[in-house]
Amino acid sequence: MNMKILIAEDEPRLLAVLCDYFRSKGDLPFPAKDGAEALELAERGTYDGVLLDIMMPKTDGRVVCRALRKFSDVPIIFLTALSDEDDKLLGYELGADDYVTKPFSLAVLYAKISALVNRSRGNVLTGDQLTAGALRMVLSSQAVFVDGNAVALTPKEYSLLLCLMRNRNMVLSREQLLVKCWGYDYEGEARAVDTHIRRLRDKLGACAAMIKTVYKTGYKLEV
């Protein structure tokens, strides 16, 4: 499945076990030893799913979940020793997708996050394609098609479209797009995103209207 999973857990041994398990499945885990580090990683990158311990030093899992939901609809599973119903209901209100109570089965946890990632992608075909209406991206070849016709994009335009597709219906600021799409090494101003968006719309033809401008904020791909 090749998932990128952010794993926030303050118990070193469990964090190592989780990372080793996901690597054994061919996925890419990003470990965070506390909530503050988890938030930093979340702001710097894009992930397919998040495993979030509730009781962590510096910043607990609930705070991290609330912060994540301000800019991402990434699937979130709480890892917790708390089994009280009120705690679970609060987590769902904050935007968590599911709970796994410690101790837990690694196989069950993996099945849950895989199912959530598949559902959130919604438009993933055979693990290699993203589609939204008449727009289709083939990830392995970095090809883009509109109504079956190939569209030639520059690497930056492709990265921008991929970021919008993976965060469909979520508003992303210009700064977030700069970081998520091109990384901190990109030296352009945030407004450079506007230029790339304009060129991308020109090339997408009938699908251009899917990229919405959110006044004074940024952009989203609306499906």
KOLZAVO-314034 format. One record per residue (C-alpha): residue in one letter; x, y, z. Coordinates in Angstrom, 2 decimals, always signed. Each point is the difference from the previous one (the first is absolute). Layout:
REM KOLZAVO-314034
{rest A; px X; py Y; pz Z}
...
END
This chain:
REM KOLZAVO-314034
{rest M; px +0.00; py +0.00; pz +0.00}
{rest N; px +3.04; py +2.27; pz +0.56}
{rest M; px -1.50; py +2.28; pz +2.64}
{rest K; px +1.73; py +2.92; pz +1.67}
{rest I; px -1.02; py -0.23; pz +3.66}
{rest L; px +0.75; py +2.52; pz +2.74}
{rest I; px +0.32; py -1.90; pz +3.30}
{rest A; px -0.04; py +2.02; pz +3.23}
{rest E; px +0.74; py -2.11; pz +3.09}
{rest D; px +2.00; py +0.96; pz +3.09}
{rest E; px +0.89; py -3.57; pz +1.03}
{rest P; px +3.27; py -0.69; pz -1.87}
{rest R; px -0.37; py -3.77; pz -0.22}
{rest L; px -3.55; py +0.14; pz -1.37}
{rest L; px +0.98; py +2.73; pz -2.45}
{rest A; px +2.85; py -2.17; pz -1.30}
{rest V; px -2.26; py -3.05; pz -0.29}
{rest L; px -2.62; py +1.97; pz -1.95}
{rest C; px +2.57; py +1.46; pz -2.38}
{rest D; px +1.61; py -3.40; pz -0.61}
{rest Y; px -3.39; py -1.57; pz -0.70}
{rest F; px -1.00; py +2.63; pz -2.56}
{rest R; px +3.39; py -0.23; pz -1.69}
{rest S; px -0.45; py -3.78; pz -0.26}
{rest K; px -3.19; py +0.70; pz -1.94}
{rest G; px +1.80; py +2.22; pz -2.45}
{rest D; px -1.28; py +3.25; pz +1.50}
{rest L; px +1.89; py +3.09; pz +1.13}
{rest P; px -0.45; py +0.91; pz +3.70}
{rest F; px +0.89; py +3.43; pz +1.37}
{rest P; px +0.55; py -0.28; pz +3.78}
{rest A; px -0.72; py +2.77; pz +2.50}
{rest K; px +0.83; py -0.40; pz +3.68}
{rest D; px -2.48; py +2.61; pz +1.22}
{rest G; px -2.85; py +2.21; pz -1.15}
{rest A; px +2.16; py +3.01; pz -0.77}
{rest E; px +2.19; py -2.02; pz -2.36}
{rest A; px -3.10; py -1.52; pz -1.61}
{rest L; px -1.40; py +3.45; pz -0.76}
{rest E; px +3.32; py +1.13; pz -1.45}
{rest L; px +0.13; py -3.01; pz -2.31}
{rest A; px -3.64; py +0.46; pz -1.01}
{rest E; px +0.59; py +3.61; pz -0.98}
{rest R; px +3.04; py -0.93; pz -2.09}
{rest G; px -1.38; py -2.97; pz -1.92}
{rest T; px -3.02; py -1.82; pz -1.36}
{rest Y; px -0.98; py -3.40; pz +1.37}
{rest D; px -2.51; py -2.71; pz -0.88}
{rest G; px -0.86; py -0.70; pz +3.63}
{rest V; px +0.83; py +0.94; pz +3.60}
{rest L; px +0.30; py -2.24; pz +3.06}
{rest L; px -0.28; py +2.22; pz +3.05}
{rest D; px +0.59; py -0.90; pz +3.63}
{rest I; px -2.25; py +2.03; pz +2.29}
{rest M; px +2.15; py +0.33; pz +3.11}
{rest M; px +3.24; py +1.62; pz -1.14}
{rest P; px +2.34; py +2.58; pz +1.52}
{rest K; px +0.15; py +3.63; pz -1.18}
{rest T; px -3.12; py -0.23; pz -2.16}
{rest D; px -2.55; py -2.78; pz +0.44}
{rest G; px -1.70; py -1.86; pz -2.81}
{rest R; px -3.29; py +1.86; pz +0.27}
{rest V; px +1.71; py +3.34; pz -0.57}
{rest V; px +1.90; py -1.44; pz -2.97}
{rest C; px -3.21; py -1.40; pz -1.48}
{rest R; px -1.81; py +3.32; pz +0.36}
{rest A; px +2.92; py +1.82; pz -1.65}
{rest L; px +0.22; py -2.49; pz -2.87}
{rest R; px -3.68; py +0.34; pz -0.78}
{rest K; px +0.48; py +3.71; pz -0.69}
{rest F; px +1.91; py -0.77; pz -3.20}
{rest S; px -0.29; py -3.71; pz -0.81}
{rest D; px -2.57; py -2.80; pz -0.28}
{rest V; px +2.69; py -2.68; pz +0.35}
{rest P; px -1.34; py -3.18; pz +1.71}
{rest I; px +0.85; py +0.02; pz +3.71}
{rest I; px -0.07; py -2.95; pz +2.39}
{rest F; px +0.50; py +0.60; pz +3.71}
{rest L; px +2.22; py -2.48; pz +1.85}
{rest T; px -1.11; py +0.06; pz +3.60}
{rest A; px -0.14; py -1.80; pz +3.32}
{rest L; px -3.25; py +1.88; pz +0.68}
{rest S; px -3.13; py -2.05; pz -0.59}
{rest D; px -2.58; py +2.35; pz +1.51}
{rest E; px -2.85; py +0.76; pz -2.39}
{rest D; px +0.14; py +3.75; pz +0.72}
{rest D; px +3.68; py +0.08; pz -0.98}
{rest K; px -0.80; py -1.70; pz -3.30}
{rest L; px -2.92; py +2.31; pz -0.73}
{rest L; px +2.21; py +3.02; pz +0.65}
{rest G; px +2.58; py -1.39; pz -2.40}
{rest Y; px -2.59; py -0.43; pz -2.73}
{rest E; px -1.22; py +3.55; pz +0.59}
{rest L; px +3.56; py +1.24; pz -0.51}
{rest G; px +0.18; py -1.79; pz -3.34}
{rest A; px +1.53; py -3.41; pz +0.71}
{rest D; px -1.15; py -2.78; pz -2.34}
{rest D; px +0.49; py -2.95; pz +2.31}
{rest Y; px +1.39; py -1.24; pz +3.32}
{rest V; px +2.30; py -2.93; pz +0.78}
{rest T; px +0.30; py -0.83; pz +3.68}
{rest K; px +3.33; py -1.21; pz +1.39}
{rest P; px +1.08; py -2.76; pz -0.03}
{rest F; px -0.97; py -0.59; pz -3.60}
{rest S; px +0.68; py -2.36; pz -2.89}
{rest L; px +2.39; py +1.43; pz -2.58}
{rest A; px -1.87; py -1.85; pz -2.73}
{rest V; px -3.33; py +1.53; pz +1.05}
{rest L; px +1.52; py +3.47; pz +0.26}
{rest Y; px +1.51; py -0.37; pz -3.47}
{rest A; px -3.31; py -1.18; pz -1.44}
{rest K; px -1.80; py +2.99; pz +1.50}
{rest I; px +2.40; py +2.67; pz -1.24}
{rest S; px +0.18; py -1.66; pz -3.44}
{rest A; px -3.80; py +0.04; pz -0.28}
{rest L; px -0.16; py +3.65; pz +1.06}
{rest V; px +2.72; py +1.01; pz -2.46}
{rest N; px -1.76; py -1.80; pz -2.84}
{rest R; px -3.28; py +1.68; pz +0.90}
{rest S; px +1.55; py +3.46; pz +0.32}
{rest R; px +1.75; py -0.26; pz -3.33}
{rest G; px -3.35; py -1.00; pz -1.36}
{rest N; px +1.29; py +0.34; pz -3.51}
{rest V; px +2.98; py -2.35; pz +0.03}
{rest L; px -0.11; py -2.61; pz -2.75}
{rest T; px +2.32; py -3.05; pz +0.22}
{rest G; px +2.19; py +1.97; pz +2.42}
{rest D; px +1.61; py +1.94; pz -2.84}
{rest Q; px -2.60; py +2.50; pz -1.19}
{rest L; px -1.90; py +2.96; pz +1.40}
{rest T; px -3.18; py +1.15; pz -1.68}
{rest A; px -2.40; py +2.88; pz +0.57}
{rest G; px -2.71; py +0.31; pz -2.60}
{rest A; px +1.63; py +0.10; pz -3.43}
{rest L; px +3.44; py +0.62; pz +1.55}
{rest R; px +2.34; py -2.98; pz +0.39}
{rest M; px +3.59; py -0.24; pz +1.32}
{rest V; px +2.17; py -3.08; pz -0.49}
{rest L; px +2.50; py +0.16; pz +2.85}
{rest S; px +2.60; py -2.49; pz -1.26}
{rest S; px +0.49; py +1.87; pz -3.29}
{rest Q; px -0.98; py +3.47; pz +1.29}
{rest A; px -2.46; py +0.26; pz -2.89}
{rest V; px -3.11; py +2.20; pz +0.09}
{rest F; px -3.11; py -0.42; pz -2.13}
{rest V; px -3.13; py +2.12; pz -0.49}
{rest D; px -2.86; py -1.82; pz -1.71}
{rest G; px +2.54; py -2.62; pz -1.08}
{rest N; px +2.31; py +2.52; pz -1.64}
{rest A; px +3.55; py +0.34; pz +1.30}
{rest V; px +0.94; py +3.34; pz +1.59}
{rest A; px +3.64; py +1.10; pz +0.16}
{rest L; px +0.90; py +1.53; pz +3.37}
{rest T; px +3.26; py +1.34; pz +1.36}
{rest P; px +1.37; py -1.76; pz +3.12}
{rest K; px -1.23; py +2.84; pz +2.23}
{rest E; px -3.44; py -0.02; pz -1.60}
{rest Y; px -0.21; py -3.78; pz +0.45}
{rest S; px +1.02; py +0.24; pz +3.67}
{rest L; px -2.54; py +2.73; pz +0.57}
{rest L; px -2.81; py -1.99; pz -1.60}
{rest L; px +0.97; py -3.14; pz +1.91}
{rest C; px -0.08; py +1.90; pz +3.29}
{rest L; px -3.44; py +1.41; pz -0.78}
{rest M; px -1.32; py -3.40; pz -1.08}
{rest R; px +1.23; py -1.72; pz +3.16}
{rest N; px -1.58; py +2.72; pz +2.13}
{rest R; px -3.18; py +0.29; pz -2.04}
{rest N; px -2.69; py +2.28; pz +1.44}
{rest M; px +2.51; py +1.37; pz +2.54}
{rest V; px +1.09; py +3.64; pz -0.09}
{rest L; px +3.78; py +0.36; pz -0.21}
{rest S; px +1.74; py +3.32; pz +0.49}
{rest R; px +2.69; py +1.18; pz -2.40}
{rest E; px +2.61; py -0.60; pz +2.68}
{rest Q; px -1.23; py -3.56; pz +0.57}
{rest L; px +0.12; py -0.71; pz -3.70}
{rest L; px +3.55; py +1.32; pz -0.23}
{rest V; px +1.13; py -2.28; pz +2.82}
{rest K; px -2.05; py -3.08; pz -0.86}
{rest C; px +0.62; py +0.11; pz -3.74}
{rest W; px +3.51; py +1.35; pz -0.36}
{rest G; px +1.57; py -0.03; pz +3.45}
{rest Y; px +1.87; py +2.64; pz +1.97}
{rest D; px +2.69; py +0.27; pz -2.67}
{rest Y; px -2.37; py +1.75; pz -2.40}
{rest E; px +1.13; py +3.64; pz -0.04}
{rest G; px -3.01; py +1.62; pz -1.64}
{rest E; px -2.50; py +2.21; pz +1.78}
{rest A; px -3.33; py -1.44; pz +1.08}
{rest R; px -1.72; py +1.91; pz -2.81}
{rest A; px +1.96; py -2.10; pz -2.49}
{rest V; px -2.62; py -2.66; pz +0.72}
{rest D; px -2.57; py +2.23; pz -1.74}
{rest T; px +2.05; py -0.08; pz -3.21}
{rest H; px +0.24; py -3.79; pz +0.04}
{rest I; px -3.71; py -0.33; pz +0.78}
{rest R; px -0.85; py +2.23; pz -2.96}
{rest R; px +2.19; py -2.06; pz -2.36}
{rest L; px -1.40; py -3.23; pz +1.41}
{rest R; px -3.57; py +1.16; pz -0.61}
{rest D; px +0.88; py +0.97; pz -3.56}
{rest K; px +1.22; py -3.54; pz -0.67}
{rest L; px -2.84; py -1.85; pz +1.73}
{rest G; px -2.66; py +1.36; pz -2.33}
{rest A; px -3.41; py -1.36; pz +0.99}
{rest C; px +1.32; py -1.01; pz +3.45}
{rest A; px +1.47; py +3.43; pz +0.79}
{rest A; px -3.12; py +1.04; pz +1.93}
{rest M; px +0.68; py -2.72; pz +2.57}
{rest I; px +2.84; py +2.12; pz +1.40}
{rest K; px -1.72; py +2.61; pz +2.15}
{rest T; px +1.51; py +3.22; pz +1.31}
{rest V; px -0.80; py +0.59; pz +3.67}
{rest Y; px +0.09; py +3.76; pz +0.59}
{rest K; px +2.93; py +1.16; pz +2.15}
{rest T; px +0.91; py -3.61; pz +0.82}
{rest G; px +1.15; py -2.21; pz -2.86}
{rest Y; px -1.42; py -2.74; pz -2.19}
{rest K; px -1.83; py -3.29; pz +0.03}
{rest L; px -0.92; py -2.68; pz -2.50}
{rest E; px -3.75; py -0.35; pz +0.38}
{rest V; px -1.70; py -3.24; pz -0.98}
END
